[in-house]
Amino acid sequence: MSLPTRQLGGHKAAINNPNVSEEAKEHSRQMIEELEHDPELSATREGYEDDKDDTRVDAGHKATLKNPNVSEEAKERSRQFLQERDALDEDN
């Protein structure tokens, strides 16, 4: 992950942190605006969002399989979903 991407993440975290002053949050909002127009950041993020989303979806389904509070029907749906994506671990 590049430096601008990390900076962007840090500023987004600051905006959502209740312990950060309004002045600092406003600074972070301005920095996010600048960083989102940074060509280096745009090039770094190309394709990253799609891969990240797929990874998160898979992780959610894998978590479903391990959660003892989830019904067997829901686990089976997640298992089928992961099998279709060829993303099922050997131990599931």
N, C-alpha and C positions, 0 to 999 in steps of 0.2 A: 504494500500500500504506500502511496507516495505521501510526501509531506503535506501538500495541499488537502489531500483526502483526510488526513489525520487532523489537520487544523479545522476543517469543516465539521468533523465529528465532535471535536472539542467545543466548538462554538455552539453547536446544537445541544450538547449536554449542558452547557452553561445556561442556555435559555430555559431549559426545563428544570434547573436546580433551584429549589426554593431558598437556598442559602446564598444565592448570588444576587447582588444589588441590581436594582432597575437600571442604573447607569451602566453596569457591566453587561447586562442583558442587551441593552440598546447597542452597545459597542459590538457585541457578538452578532446581532442582527445585521449591522452594517458590514461586518466582515464576511458573513455568509453571502450577502448580496454580491460583494466583490469576488469572493472565491468561486461562486457559481458561474461567473462570467470568465473565469480563468481558463484559457485554452488548454493548459497542461492538465488541469483537473478534468476537463471534459474528455480528453483523450484517455486519461487513466480510467475513467468510469465507464467507457464504452464497453458493453458486453458484461461488465462486472455485475450490474444490477440484475440481469436475467439469471446469471449463474447463482448469485446470492439468493435470489428468490426461490429457485429450484432446490437449493441446498436447504433452505429453511423449511420448505414444504416437506421434503424428505425427512428432515430431523423431527418435525412435528408428528409425522406418522410413526417414526421409529419410537418416539417417546410414548405414543399411544400403546404400542405393543408391550412396553415395559411397565405401564401404569396399572397397579392392582385395582384401582378404582374404576377402570374402564370396562364396559361390558365385552363379552366375547364376540358379540356381533360387530361392535365397533372395531375391535382388534382384527377381526377377519377382513373387514373393509380396508383397513390400513394395510394389512398384509397383502391383499390383492393389488392395491394401488402400487405398493412398492415393487411387487413382482412384475407388474406391467412396465414399470420404469427401470427394471433390472437394478434396483437400488436396495434390495433386501439383503441384510447381512446373513452370513451363514448360520449364526446362532438364533435366528428368528424363524 
